[in-house]
């Protein structure tokens, strides 16, 4: 389940080069009449969708699915260019952060006739893909939440148990037990911990918390769970809001405290972050002890040789609840699809239990249907991977708040403004109040 913030790491470890993979042979693969072109970005999921394509072709003789896999950055660049050039795929994997932009461009085909029902999927996933016109433009594909990954050996050396890390709480005043734990996990060049006298914040060997950058406008694997657990929401409405709230005092108090962890030496600074040194890489190298990251990274962290990586739920916030973004991808049909009838059949199949159970059995992502999710949980269990920290928020709505990416118009403009603004606050020490001006600019754009 980007930029270090949107389901990127799994895709980036795949390949940035274009890779064409055809499903079962049959018929003229170059003819729009019997070929359905499908784009995705995650190399880890490619085998699962190859298997789905094979089954789809068996069910629909004469139709062939041609899958194109691209790395994250190339994916969106080439997809945008394809809409301009008229070479867009019939079907593509869509991201909710991009949905507003594509809705603005009017390049998506409505999917209302496919019989997709909200109740067939995990709560909220299907409803998120409804446009301002009330029509559906995405078929639910998968979902993810965010948890705390940590190095068990480093935690044990710090005297922290799994129970300790699974029962943390925080507040923007003193950071609560979460900040204490992060400080305890931090070690300077002299072996002193962040909570010990004489700790040298300017010469840290192991940071208690890794960084995934400034978080831009969504903070998916950075500050989003903290802001939501403090009661903050991105916009004035759950979907298609007309005003962003980055000028809200609650949000700014969260950001001040969160970025303040780096000033204290407990969290890796922005200079530690890059496309090749995201949070997972900081954990793998031993540079950091813990990191907020997404469920799509479970297999990646599990694959770090010589490291015992475990997971915990996000900390309880001032609202008395834990929080996590629950993101969900979808499959969309392009308005100018060359094989629209075939594309619609393929998307309907992708959203079905038949395909989603297949995807779930690969244990790389949580499919959107209930049956698909159960298959994934079983597959992870067989691999010895505990996914409780990521499934609990979905099952326990009493103690967890789940929320989506902000869904608004002008999504690309919001990202373009918030990405540098948040990095300016994090990396350059700009006052958090500078976000007032950025928020004003964003809302002026939305008001057009």
JODASUL-V644959 format. One record per residue. N is the residue number from 1. PSI is psi in whole degrees, 0 to 359 (* if undefined). OMEGA is omega in whole degrees, -180 to 180 (none if undefined). NEAR is the number of other C-alpha atoms within 12 Angstrom. Layout:
n={N,N}
psi={PSI,PSI}
omega={OMEGA,OMEGA}
near={NEAR,NEAR}
This chain:
n={1,2,3,4,5,6,7,8,9,10,11,12,13,14,15,16,17,18,19,20,21,22,23,24,25,26,27,28,29,30,31,32,33,34,35,36,37,38,39,40,41,42,43,44,45,46,47,48,49,50,51,52,53,54,55,56,57,58,59,60,61,62,63,64,65,66,67,68,69,70,71,72,73,74,75,76,77,78,79,80,81,82,83,84,85,86,87,88,89,90,91,92,93,94,95,96,97,98,99,100,101,102,103,104,105,106,107,108,109,110,111,112,113,114,115,116,117,118,119,120,121,122,123,124,125,126,127,128,129,130,131,132,133,134,135,136,137,138,139,140,141,142,143,144,145,146,147,148,149,150,151,152,153,154,155,156,157,158,159,160,161,162,163,164,165,166,167,168,169,170,171,172,173,174,175,176,177,178,179,180,181,182,183,184,185,186,187,188,189,190,191,192,193,194,195,196,197,198,199,200,201,202,203,204,205,206,207,208,209,210,211,212,213,214,215,216,217,218,219,220,221,222,223,224,225,226,227,228,229,230,231,232,233,234,235,236,237,238,239,240,241,242,243,244,245,246,247,248,249,250,251,252,253,254,255,256,257,258,259,260,261,262,263,264,265,266,267,268,269,270,271,272,273,274,275,276,277,278,279,280,281,282,283,284,285,286,287,288,289,290,291,292,293,294,295,296,297,298,299,300,301,302,303,304,305,306,307,308,309,310,311,312,313,314,315,316,317,318,319,320,321,322,323,324,325,326,327,328,329,330,331,332,333,334,335,336,337,338,339,340,341,342,343,344,345,346,347,348,349,350,351,352,353,354,355,356,357,358,359,360,361,362,363,364,365,366,367,368,369,370,371,372,373,374,375,376,377,378,379,380,381,382,383,384,385,386,387,388,389,390,391,392,393,394,395,396,397,398,399,400,401,402,403,404,405,406,407,408,409,410,411,412,413,414,415,416,417,418,419,420,421,422,423,424,425,426,427,428,429,430,431,432,433,434,435,436,437,438,439,440,441,442,443,444,445,446,447,448}
psi={*,*,352,14,342,87,44,318,317,320,319,332,353,260,140,348,152,136,119,129,124,144,208,143,152,120,188,103,344,0,130,338,328,6,135,120,136,127,141,166,337,111,330,332,352,312,322,319,337,318,320,319,319,317,321,316,326,322,336,76,136,346,135,139,124,115,131,124,127,153,161,305,313,325,305,327,312,325,314,317,325,327,323,320,350,25,24,154,166,319,144,155,124,150,139,331,332,347,314,320,314,327,319,321,349,48,6,145,131,144,22,335,4,356,24,126,135,321,345,355,166,145,131,341,314,319,330,338,23,127,178,340,2,2,155,135,5,140,121,136,306,181,164,157,178,141,185,112,141,152,112,325,317,324,317,319,331,356,21,130,170,324,321,312,341,0,30,154,162,163,158,357,302,4,347,202,338,311,322,319,316,319,318,327,344,136,132,182,340,4,5,143,163,338,12,151,136,4,132,98,344,357,69,135,316,118,143,326,130,167,145,30,196,344,355,228,357,329,33,307,27,269,357,316,329,314,318,324,352,359,8,148,150,315,179,349,156,320,144,46,159,355,128,162,39,351,2,135,324,313,314,331,324,313,318,313,314,308,336,337,325,322,328,351,5,332,143,135,172,331,342,348,138,176,329,356,62,181,318,323,326,324,314,324,351,7,335,154,333,160,141,129,170,162,332,347,3,311,327,309,323,336,0,108,134,0,137,95,127,175,154,160,163,156,154,136,187,338,350,5,157,161,153,142,138,98,153,127,169,165,132,149,135,146,326,29,135,333,71,317,316,322,317,322,319,316,320,320,317,326,1,162,324,309,318,331,321,312,317,323,344,343,46,347,160,109,160,329,159,317,321,319,315,321,321,316,318,320,317,320,318,330,354,22,123,120,11,320,340,334,333,314,329,326,332,77,346,323,355,143,125,148,162,167,151,132,106,172,168,38,321,324,322,314,316,328,318,330,305,328,316,325,331,320,314,308,330,359,21,144,142,337,345,342,342,314,318,317,321,319,318,314,331,322,315,336,358,*}
omega={none,none,178,-177,-175,174,-172,-164,180,-179,-176,177,175,178,177,-180,178,178,178,178,-180,177,-180,178,178,179,-179,-176,-179,-178,179,-177,-178,180,173,179,-173,-180,172,-178,-171,-180,-180,-179,-176,180,-180,-179,170,179,178,-180,180,180,179,-179,176,-179,-177,180,179,177,178,178,177,-175,174,179,179,172,-172,-176,179,-176,-174,177,-178,180,179,179,-178,177,180,-176,-178,-179,-177,177,176,-177,176,175,-175,178,-175,178,-178,-173,-179,179,-179,176,178,-176,178,-177,-177,178,176,-177,-174,-177,-176,179,179,-179,-179,-174,-179,-174,177,-173,174,-173,-177,-177,-178,-175,174,-178,178,179,179,-179,-178,-178,178,176,-174,-173,-179,179,176,173,-178,177,-180,174,178,178,-174,-180,179,178,180,178,179,-180,-179,-180,176,178,178,-175,179,-178,-178,174,-178,172,-176,179,-179,177,178,-179,177,179,178,180,180,178,-179,-180,-177,-178,179,-174,179,179,178,180,-176,-180,-179,180,179,179,-178,-176,-178,180,-177,178,178,176,178,-178,176,177,172,177,-176,177,-179,-176,-178,177,-171,-178,176,-172,-172,-178,180,-180,-180,179,173,177,-177,173,-176,-173,-177,179,-180,178,179,176,-180,179,173,-172,178,177,-178,-179,179,179,-176,176,177,-178,179,180,-174,178,177,176,178,178,179,180,-176,180,179,-180,-178,-179,178,-173,172,179,179,179,175,-174,-178,179,177,176,-177,-178,-177,-179,179,-177,-176,-180,167,178,-171,-179,180,-179,-176,-179,179,-180,180,-178,179,-176,177,-179,175,-178,180,-175,177,177,177,-176,175,-179,-180,178,-176,180,171,-180,174,171,172,-178,178,176,178,172,-179,176,180,-176,-178,179,-179,177,-175,178,178,180,-180,177,180,-180,177,178,179,-177,-176,175,-177,179,-173,172,178,179,-180,-178,177,176,177,-178,176,177,-171,-179,-180,-179,178,178,180,179,179,179,179,-180,176,180,179,179,-178,-179,179,-177,-175,-178,-177,178,-180,-179,-179,-178,-174,-178,179,-175,-180,170,173,-176,-176,165,174,-179,-179,171,177,-177,-179,179,178,179,-178,179,-174,-179,179,-179,-180,177,177,178,-177,-172,-175,178,176,-180,-179,178,178,178,177,-178,178,179,179,179,-180,-178,174,178,-180,-176,-178,none}
near={47,36,32,38,42,46,41,40,41,38,34,32,28,23,25,25,20,22,23,21,27,32,32,27,21,21,19,18,22,19,19,24,22,29,38,42,42,46,43,45,44,42,36,33,37,35,25,30,45,33,29,39,39,29,26,33,29,18,18,23,19,23,37,39,49,42,39,36,39,36,33,37,28,28,35,30,17,28,34,24,15,22,24,14,12,18,19,32,41,43,45,48,44,42,42,45,40,35,39,36,27,34,36,22,20,21,30,38,34,31,36,25,18,27,20,33,27,24,16,26,33,33,27,30,40,37,31,40,46,34,31,22,14,16,22,32,43,47,52,49,48,48,44,43,47,50,43,46,46,46,42,30,22,34,35,22,17,30,17,28,23,26,16,24,38,26,24,30,32,33,33,31,20,19,31,21,25,37,34,29,39,45,41,37,45,45,39,30,19,19,23,24,34,38,26,19,15,16,24,26,32,23,23,33,30,42,47,48,52,48,47,47,45,43,38,39,44,45,43,45,50,43,46,48,50,49,47,40,34,34,30,33,36,36,32,19,19,22,30,34,26,27,31,40,31,41,28,28,21,28,36,30,30,36,44,33,31,44,42,30,35,37,26,31,37,45,47,48,41,33,20,31,30,24,26,19,29,43,45,47,32,37,44,30,25,35,36,44,48,48,45,50,51,51,51,43,45,44,32,32,37,29,21,22,15,15,22,25,36,40,38,39,45,47,44,34,36,28,25,21,31,43,46,48,45,43,47,44,42,41,42,49,43,41,29,25,30,26,30,30,28,32,42,38,34,43,45,33,33,45,44,33,29,28,36,43,35,37,41,37,33,34,37,45,49,47,48,46,40,32,27,36,38,29,29,38,34,26,27,29,21,15,19,18,28,29,41,27,37,43,34,29,35,36,19,19,17,15,22,33,37,42,41,41,45,40,42,42,36,33,35,30,27,37,32,18,27,31,27,24,33,40,32,25,33,39,27,20,22,18,22,33,25,26,35,23,21,31,33,24,26,34,28,18,21,25,15,11}
